[in-house]
Amino acid sequence: MYFRYSLLFHILYALNFLHFTLSPIYFILMEEYKLIAKTFQGLEDVLAKELCEMGANNVELGRRMVSFTGNKEMMYKANLQCRTALRILKPINEFKAVNAEEVYDKVKKIPWDNYFGLENTFAVDSVVFSEDFCHSKFVAYKVKDAIVDYFKEKYGKRPSVRVVNPDIYINIHISHHQCTISLDSSGESLHKRGYRVAQTEAPLNEVLAAGMILKTGWKGNSPFVDPMCGSGTLLIEAAMIALNIPPGIYRNSFSFENWPDFDKDLFDRLYNDESGEKEFHHKIYGSDISAQAIQIAEKNIKSAGLAKHISLTVKPIQKYSDPPENGILITNPPYGERLSLKNLTELYEVLGERLKHAFPNYNAWVLSSSEECFKYVGLKPTARIKLKNGDLDCEFRNYKIFEGKYKKKNNN
């Protein structure tokens, strides 16, 4: 009996010793901090939902951004798995300043050698919303000078600035007098998935394409059709959503891989985790009137390894007559300066006519910046979502296509 209690005591003592010995390491690994995910206007709610499902804490929507808290693992996951984030920022310092010289002084006080060394290259990006800071590039120059001078005064040497593909990306955000200095953990924008090897004249941004699909609620539960697919962005993003493939697996690198605290084992485990991938029991169909566009789409789809899930054909929308039943249609027709107004109105007329007669029981979604073009669709939208496509204000409209009398009643 004594032996059993003695052994139990020593086990408990050892566990207690390990707890106090390893707890600093544990808390370093599990430490939570504020993070910011940037996105396009109109996609904030979708991005917030993605982050919540990922396990992020304290998720709050902002303008073209979502703030949240998480540890290093969450930061890596956000970069790998977020479909609607453009970049993931880690704020490291906040202060108030009324002019560029004050920004310089306060940035220079940051212990920059905690974040990178003389052997690293760096670049500074600035976002400014302030009457007192008129030129964002000038702010970026002052931040760059402050960082360089910090190293020169402390080590007698300076790190190199590299505009293209630097090791370390630094971001300064100024709203009125409030300044936030962040490390950009992503590096190149996350819309640059890595699968695109060719493109048409006006390719849809990958983050916007994924956001459009997620806005509809589609996650692979029906056939998917894009009758004006261009270079295939909507098709590829749809396939990745249906199969739950993380968009970040195609990328060559993330900026956090150059940080001093980069945990390669943790990142490799997350990168190689395929436990979340799903089966897709339907098919994705893309077509375009341009044979060249279909060739480009085919190259991108093969690059993404998704050819068996996506069917491509050269076909004008006028020729659609027998699509798969009960599917979803999402498309980004030409608008803006891509066609003359006469050709555009004719195209949207044909689109509306084909939706009405060739796609019964379909859930159809159309993105366009032209109110004039939407009029020619001739159908009453059941939802309108405001989005930004580059500098263009767009609407993403939903049309429920019904057969028989209900359809006619709905369209009058």
VEXVOTOR-586838 format. One line per 2 residues: number of its first residue (from 1); their letters; for each residue z, x, y of C-alpha. Coordinates in pm, whole numbers, plus 50000, padded with zeros to 5 digits. Layout:
NUM = a = Z X Y ~ ... .
//
This chain:
1 = my = 50000 50000 50000 ~ 50093 50281 50240 .
3 = fr = 49764 50456 50165 ~ 49562 50144 50253 .
5 = ys = 49744 50092 50586 ~ 49719 50465 50665 .
7 = ll = 49343 50465 50598 ~ 49299 50152 50812 .
9 = fh = 49494 50314 51095 ~ 49275 50625 51088 .
11 = il = 48956 50418 51084 ~ 49072 50215 51384 .
13 = ya = 49179 50533 51563 ~ 48840 50692 51499 .
15 = ln = 48654 50383 51624 ~ 48870 50374 51935 .
17 = fl = 48801 50745 51998 ~ 48426 50693 51957 .
19 = hf = 48435 50398 52195 ~ 48595 50598 52475 .
21 = tl = 48386 50907 52400 ~ 48048 50733 52382 .
23 = sp = 48106 50454 52633 ~ 47964 50650 52931 .
25 = iy = 47642 50708 52732 ~ 47640 50346 52625 .
27 = fi = 47681 50222 52980 ~ 47410 50457 53106 .
29 = lm = 47171 50309 52850 ~ 47283 49950 52917 .
31 = ee = 47326 49979 53295 ~ 47162 49691 53478 .
33 = yk = 46999 49731 53816 ~ 46776 49534 54047 .
35 = li = 46404 49529 53974 ~ 46113 49366 54156 .
37 = ak = 45794 49238 53993 ~ 45500 49198 54232 .
39 = tf = 45232 48934 54171 ~ 44967 48719 54339 .
41 = qg = 45052 48426 54560 ~ 45079 48116 54345 .
43 = le = 45180 48295 54025 ~ 45547 48352 54108 .
45 = dv = 45669 48065 53888 ~ 45470 48183 53586 .
47 = la = 45595 48540 53627 ~ 45955 48418 53659 .
49 = ke = 45917 48223 53333 ~ 45776 48533 53160 .
51 = lc = 46074 48741 53275 ~ 46327 48476 53170 .
53 = em = 46173 48455 52823 ~ 46189 48835 52806 .
55 = ga = 46565 48827 52868 ~ 46579 48930 53234 .
57 = nn = 46887 48828 53433 ~ 46932 48694 53788 .
59 = ve = 46566 48594 53816 ~ 46477 48479 54170 .
61 = lg = 46139 48380 54313 ~ 46013 48532 54636 .
63 = rr = 45681 48552 54816 ~ 45433 48724 54586 .
65 = mv = 45726 48873 54395 ~ 46010 48794 54158 .
67 = sf = 46338 48985 54168 ~ 46552 49024 53859 .
69 = tg = 46808 49255 53699 ~ 46777 49449 53378 .
71 = nk = 46836 49783 53213 ~ 46588 50056 53125 .
73 = em = 46468 49865 52820 ~ 46396 49559 53031 .
75 = my = 46199 49770 53280 ~ 45986 49914 52999 .
77 = ka = 45934 49567 52848 ~ 45834 49418 53182 .
79 = nl = 45563 49682 53219 ~ 45439 49637 52864 .
81 = qc = 45462 49261 52828 ~ 45428 49087 53165 .
83 = rt = 45083 48932 53197 ~ 45121 48818 53557 .
85 = al = 45294 49121 53716 ~ 45096 49367 53926 .
87 = ri = 45370 49629 53931 ~ 45741 49671 53856 .
89 = lk = 45946 49835 54132 ~ 46294 49986 54103 .
91 = pi = 46469 49986 54445 ~ 46675 50303 54502 .
93 = ne = 46778 50271 54867 ~ 46801 50007 55139 .
95 = fk = 46863 50057 55509 ~ 46783 49920 55854 .
97 = av = 46552 50097 56098 ~ 46391 50006 56429 .
99 = na = 46127 50280 56447 ~ 45942 50537 56236 .
101 = ee = 46171 50826 56335 ~ 46473 50636 56207 .
103 = vy = 46287 50569 55881 ~ 46218 50944 55852 .
105 = dk = 46584 51036 55908 ~ 46718 50788 55653 .
107 = vk = 46456 50865 55388 ~ 46532 51237 55422 .
109 = ki = 46898 51174 55330 ~ 46803 51031 54988 .
111 = pw = 46870 51285 54706 ~ 46506 51302 54597 .
113 = dn = 46564 51571 54335 ~ 46748 51303 54132 .
115 = yf = 46414 51128 54089 ~ 46155 51405 54056 .
117 = gl = 46106 51778 54090 ~ 45892 52032 54269 .
119 = en = 45652 52039 53975 ~ 45567 51668 54021 .
121 = tf = 45301 51522 54247 ~ 45379 51206 54441 .
123 = av = 45223 50938 54662 ~ 45370 50684 54904 .
125 = ds = 45256 50325 54944 ~ 45382 50102 55226 .
127 = vv = 45402 49726 55284 ~ 45506 49629 55636 .
129 = fs = 45588 49289 55788 ~ 45732 49382 56127 .
131 = ed = 45631 49374 56492 ~ 45806 49708 56549 .
133 = fc = 45606 49883 56274 ~ 45243 49813 56352 .
135 = hs = 45076 50067 56124 ~ 45175 50073 55757 .
137 = kf = 44987 50401 55698 ~ 45190 50572 55968 .
139 = va = 45511 50454 55798 ~ 45382 50597 55469 .
141 = yk = 45312 50932 55640 ~ 45667 50946 55782 .
143 = vk = 45817 50874 55439 ~ 45597 51144 55284 .
145 = da = 45702 51395 55553 ~ 46070 51314 55500 .
147 = iv = 46044 51374 55125 ~ 45852 51699 55168 .
149 = dy = 46101 51825 55429 ~ 46394 51737 55201 .
151 = fk = 46260 51968 54931 ~ 46154 52243 55175 .
153 = ek = 46500 52261 55333 ~ 46681 52256 54999 .
155 = yg = 46450 52475 54784 ~ 46212 52648 55026 .
157 = kr = 45920 52485 54846 ~ 45750 52148 54861 .
159 = ps = 45605 51912 54598 ~ 45239 51823 54628 .
161 = vr = 45109 51492 54756 ~ 44830 51345 54546 .
163 = vv = 44667 51018 54646 ~ 44488 50965 54313 .
165 = np = 44689 50950 53991 ~ 45015 51114 54110 .
167 = di = 45311 51164 53876 ~ 45549 50965 54097 .
169 = yi = 45468 50651 54294 ~ 45702 50565 54584 .
171 = ni = 45697 50235 54771 ~ 45848 50144 55108 .
173 = hi = 45874 49777 55202 ~ 45968 49684 55560 .
175 = sh = 46052 49326 55659 ~ 46142 49319 56029 .
177 = hq = 46406 49598 56035 ~ 46508 49586 55669 .
179 = ct = 46366 49877 55470 ~ 46361 49913 55091 .
181 = is = 46262 50234 54916 ~ 46154 50186 54555 .
183 = ld = 46017 50386 54267 ~ 45706 50222 54128 .
185 = ss = 45759 50230 53753 ~ 45405 50109 53676 .
187 = ge = 45184 50357 53859 ~ 44838 50206 53863 .
189 = sl = 44839 49830 53908 ~ 44920 49646 53585 .
191 = hk = 44601 49442 53617 ~ 44426 49759 53500 .
193 = rg = 44495 49679 53136 ~ 44272 49954 52999 .
195 = yr = 44031 49746 52792 ~ 43764 49697 53061 .
197 = va = 43478 49944 53005 ~ 43211 49754 53203 .
199 = qt = 43203 49480 53464 ~ 42980 49230 53640 .
201 = ea = 42942 49204 54017 ~ 43257 48999 54083 .
203 = pl = 43496 49031 53786 ~ 43807 48814 53781 .
205 = ne = 44131 49008 53817 ~ 44309 49028 53481 .
207 = vl = 44648 48922 53621 ~ 44493 48620 53794 .
209 = aa = 44304 48527 53475 ~ 44622 48542 53266 .
211 = gm = 44811 48344 53531 ~ 44545 48074 53536 .
213 = il = 44567 48034 53158 ~ 44947 48028 53156 .
215 = kt = 44946 47770 53437 ~ 44764 47530 53203 .
217 = gw = 45029 47567 52931 ~ 44770 47681 52673 .
219 = kg = 44902 47935 52424 ~ 44645 47920 52145 .
221 = ns = 44700 47566 52024 ~ 44334 47456 52055 .
223 = pf = 43981 47596 52095 ~ 43916 47771 52427 .
225 = vd = 43584 47757 52616 ~ 43455 47941 52922 .
227 = pm = 43091 47839 52985 ~ 43048 48087 53274 .
229 = cg = 43237 48382 53131 ~ 43086 48676 53321 .
231 = sg = 43239 49000 53195 ~ 43478 48810 52964 .
233 = tl = 43812 48848 53142 ~ 43932 48491 53075 .
235 = li = 43823 48518 52711 ~ 44010 48844 52652 .
237 = ea = 44327 48732 52830 ~ 44317 48404 52634 .
239 = am = 44290 48592 52305 ~ 44583 48817 52394 .
241 = ia = 44792 48512 52487 ~ 44699 48329 52165 .
243 = ln = 44784 48633 51952 ~ 45081 48730 52174 .
245 = ip = 44945 49083 52218 ~ 45125 49267 52501 .
247 = pg = 44875 49351 52777 ~ 45027 49694 52835 .
249 = iy = 44935 49837 52495 ~ 44583 49922 52613 .
251 = rn = 44704 50142 52900 ~ 44712 50521 52880 .
253 = sf = 45029 50565 53082 ~ 45299 50425 53309 .
255 = sf = 45460 50610 53597 ~ 45811 50584 53446 .
257 = en = 45697 50824 53175 ~ 45718 51098 53441 .
259 = wp = 46074 51013 53546 ~ 46354 51258 53453 .
261 = df = 46540 50989 53256 ~ 46239 50873 53053 .
263 = dk = 46350 50766 52704 ~ 46052 50833 52478 .
265 = dl = 46218 50700 52163 ~ 46304 50370 52332 .
267 = fd = 45954 50336 52477 ~ 45786 50421 52144 .
269 = rl = 45999 50159 51968 ~ 45898 49891 52220 .
271 = yn = 45534 49998 52225 ~ 45501 49991 51845 .
273 = de = 45693 49664 51794 ~ 45447 49410 51650 .
275 = sg = 45710 49153 51548 ~ 45610 48910 51824 .
277 = ek = 45240 48891 51742 ~ 45110 48554 51616 .
279 = ef = 44821 48415 51416 ~ 44547 48227 51599 .
281 = hh = 44393 47944 51401 ~ 44121 47845 51648 .
283 = ki = 43835 48024 51823 ~ 43748 48131 52175 .
285 = yg = 43394 48058 52299 ~ 43224 48227 52590 .
287 = sd = 42877 48189 52731 ~ 42682 48278 53042 .
289 = is = 42330 48226 53171 ~ 42303 48606 53218 .
291 = aq = 42221 48812 52907 ~ 42347 49120 53092 .
293 = ai = 42685 48954 53155 ~ 42717 48870 52786 .
295 = qi = 42639 49232 52692 ~ 42912 49348 52931 .
297 = ae = 43157 49091 52794 ~ 43078 49206 52441 .
299 = kn = 43162 49568 52529 ~ 43494 49469 52686 .
301 = ik = 43587 49244 52394 ~ 43513 49519 52143 .
303 = sa = 43716 49762 52353 ~ 44011 49521 52329 .
305 = gl = 43965 49486 51951 ~ 43924 49108 51975 .
307 = ak = 43566 49053 51859 ~ 43659 48843 51554 .
309 = hi = 43840 48587 51772 ~ 43570 48543 52039 .
311 = sl = 43219 48400 52000 ~ 42959 48485 52266 .
313 = tv = 42622 48326 52343 ~ 42363 48350 52619 .
315 = kp = 42341 47990 52738 ~ 42330 47804 53071 .
317 = iq = 42588 47532 53110 ~ 42305 47274 53113 .
319 = ky = 42256 47346 52741 ~ 42612 47261 52635 .
321 = sd = 42600 46963 52401 ~ 42836 47011 52105 .
323 = pp = 43148 47217 52190 ~ 43442 47233 51945 .
325 = en = 43654 46919 51955 ~ 43970 46867 52162 .
327 = gi = 43966 47204 52332 ~ 44048 47347 52670 .
329 = li = 43786 47467 52919 ~ 43882 47721 53186 .
331 = tn = 43615 47871 53407 ~ 43558 48063 53728 .
333 = pp = 43212 47956 53852 ~ 43030 48147 54126 .
335 = yg = 43141 48068 54481 ~ 43162 48238 54819 .
337 = er = 42857 48454 54879 ~ 42755 48490 54517 .
339 = ls = 42488 48213 54539 ~ 42320 48014 54816 .
341 = lk = 42486 47685 54909 ~ 42195 47489 54759 .
343 = nl = 42222 47672 54427 ~ 42600 47638 54430 .
345 = te = 42598 47263 54485 ~ 42340 47221 54208 .
347 = ly = 42554 47432 53975 ~ 42870 47227 54043 .
349 = ev = 42676 46903 53999 ~ 42561 47022 53657 .
351 = lg = 42915 47137 53574 ~ 43056 46792 53654 .
353 = er = 42782 46616 53459 ~ 42834 46836 53151 .
355 = lk = 43213 46798 53166 ~ 43170 46422 53173 .
357 = ha = 42916 46393 52892 ~ 42955 46700 52668 .
359 = fp = 43330 46766 52668 ~ 43507 46444 52562 .
361 = ny = 43886 46471 52523 ~ 43885 46811 52692 .
363 = na = 44137 46952 52934 ~ 43911 47125 53190 .
365 = wv = 44021 47366 53464 ~ 43797 47507 53738 .
367 = ls = 43876 47778 53997 ~ 43684 47777 54326 .
369 = ss = 43729 47858 54692 ~ 43478 47597 54805 .
371 = ee = 43591 47244 54885 ~ 43224 47158 54939 .
373 = cf = 43139 47268 54585 ~ 43429 47075 54433 .
375 = ky = 43288 46754 54585 ~ 42975 46794 54374 .
377 = vg = 43174 46803 54049 ~ 43206 46427 54095 .
379 = lk = 43530 46395 53900 ~ 43881 46316 54021 .
381 = pt = 44120 46608 53961 ~ 44454 46535 53799 .
383 = ar = 44613 46854 53939 ~ 44543 47104 54218 .
385 = ik = 44704 47446 54224 ~ 44660 47681 54520 .
387 = lk = 44585 48042 54421 ~ 44451 48359 54581 .
389 = ng = 44147 48539 54441 ~ 44141 48861 54640 .
391 = dl = 44133 48750 55004 ~ 43995 48406 54919 .
393 = dc = 44210 48094 54927 ~ 44125 47907 54608 .
395 = ef = 44217 47592 54423 ~ 44256 47566 54048 .
397 = rn = 44172 47206 53962 ~ 44238 47018 53642 .
399 = yk = 44010 46744 53506 ~ 44118 46533 53210 .
401 = if = 43799 46424 53034 ~ 43830 46092 52851 .
403 = eg = 43584 45895 52643 ~ 43480 45536 52703 .
405 = ky = 43611 45300 52969 ~ 43923 45500 53052 .
407 = kk = 43703 45795 53151 ~ 43486 45576 53377 .
409 = kn = 43790 45417 53535 ~ 43943 45759 53594 .
411 = nn = 43629 45885 53772 ~ 43579 45589 54007 .
//
